[in-house]
Amino acid sequence: MRHALLAALALAATPAAAQQARDSLTIGITQYPANFHPNIEAMAAKAYILGFALRPVTAYGEDWKLACMSCDTLPSIENGQAKLEQTPDGKPGIRITWRLKEGEKWGDGTPVTAEDMRFAWEAGRAFETGFGPAETYRSAYEFIVEDARSFTVRFDKVTFDFAGLGQFQPLPARIERPIWEADKAGYRTRSAYETATTNPALYDGPYRIAAVQPGAGVTLERNAHWAGPAPAFNRINIRTVENTAAMEAQLLAGQVDMVAGELGLPLEQAAALEKRSGDRFRFFYRPGLTYEHIDLRLDNPVLADRRVRQALLLAADRAQIVARLYDGRQPVALGSVHPDDVMYDKDAPAWPYDPARAKALLEEAGWRPGPGGIRRNAAGETLSFDLMTTAGNRAREQVQQILAGQWRAVGVEARIRNEPPRVFFGETVSQRKFTGMAMFAWVSSPENVPRTIFHSDEIPTAARNWSGQNYAGFSNPEADRLIEALPLELDPARRRPLWSQLQRLIATELPSLPLWHRADAHVWPRWLDGVRPTGHQNYSSLWVTEWRVKP
């Protein structure tokens, strides 16, 4: 295995100019997945890599509209594949039937069937497994196999996005079910996606994972049993370079052909490179649904006080940071909803830079100036906490330094402590081990109800095997009510007031500090065509069969 890995990585290091046939493509990204299971833990690096190797049932395209990926037809009330009904306890429900495309196969030639979807449902329903988002499985109370390719799911509520299945996607039942049944709580580490990652039978996309070097890279090779359009490359090498300066150096040296915008160079670094490199590369800037923010540990007594959270945002000059670091290309965020989203409320509380008001709020909360300028409370505790993010990301590290300086000016100490992405996301954030602040980005789909990040049922705990993404620990009955009501309203006009109420509540309570909505900088070689960035959580890798080498 070691020799195979070294050979694969040697190919990855070959400059593009030397690959005359262009039968391979080397892509640089800044993170390495914490794991490879598609249904456990959401991480951008994993989603990008698995986009080449797995087919979700549905996905949002570059037009932000839902479409089938591995199904024949998108279910609707009109075509009869979605039918309103009552649940066994008399509540409004819906039954939805999906039919998988003919010819869908795993990498060992075995057909993808409804039984593979049934297993994903069974495992997701068992909370000890730790699948997410948990609400999808909780609501799907019955699964019916109609035939080898068709399955029906009965949901105990009717939601406006009922036709999509999100992260709920097939798993090879004949491989994964025995492992899961033997140890449901230990499944996340015993799954074949972790112990036999290069097994072709785990993948049903145009590519399969053929080799991995933990922390450094992944090699993908064509799936011989893929029935869809043939991809252009025999091999795709994903190289993880966590330091963005090193990423740029490898791009210029020809060690990587392209840098994926979804996980690549910060916007300002890419813009500077574009000016220096002339027409050597193609640059494309895609604004979208990537929301940079800081999660706050709300069971930290200091951050539990809403006045402190509001003061922190008032003392952060986000507009200056955007102008200084990003040339004004990224809009300051009011919250997680993007300004281009149809349900955006522009009148939600905005918290513009106001250090005087920030100081007044801190005084009101009992924090007085102390030695060295750092505030203390009556018990003598200092107003200080850790500010963490992904190590090696130059833009985030710059933001940390600026924020720490702005907060110190109002008497708050932010201690910078960073970790490699695979540790930061794999343990510190997902298991709520951070004690103060965690800065990272959420990527969502259009009109995405933020249940998994703001509903109290989604706070990760050891008892639930860390399922859920409410890392802040936010618990608010009114927020829960709105989050539960929103998906049930099928009329967009009636959903709008609910969205406004939720956005204004979150913008007031501030379980996380909104920073800005990111624009992704994609850097491609001149000879590559057909990459279509989406600007949301269904990444461009899902449409790799459209990528082509220019003649």
ABEGO torsion letter per residue (X at the ends): XAAAAAAAAAAAABBAAABAAGABBBBBBABBBABABAABEBBAAAAAAAAAABBBABBBBAAGBBBBAABABBBBAAAGABBBBBBAAGBBBBBBBBBBBBGBBBAAGBBBBAAAAAAAAAAAABAAAGBOBAAAAAABABBBBABAABBBBBBABBBAAAABAEABBBBBAAAAAAAAAABAAAAAAABAAAABAABAAABABABBBABBBBGABBBBBBBAABABBBBABABBBBBBBABAAAAAAAAAAGABABBBAABBBBAAAAAAAAAAAEAABBBBBBBBABBBBBBBBAABAAAABAAAAAAAAAABBAAAAAAAAAGGABBBBABABBAABAABBAABBAGBBBAAAAAAAAAAAGBBBBBGGBBBBAAGBBBBBBBBBBBGBAAAAAAAAAAAAAAAAAGBBBBBBBBBAAAAAAAAAAAGABABBBBBBBBBBBGBBAAAAABAAABBBAAAGGBEABAAGBBBAAAAAAAAAAAABABAAAAAAAAAAAAAAAAAAGABBBABBBBBBBBBBAABBGBBBAGBABBAAAAAAABBBBX
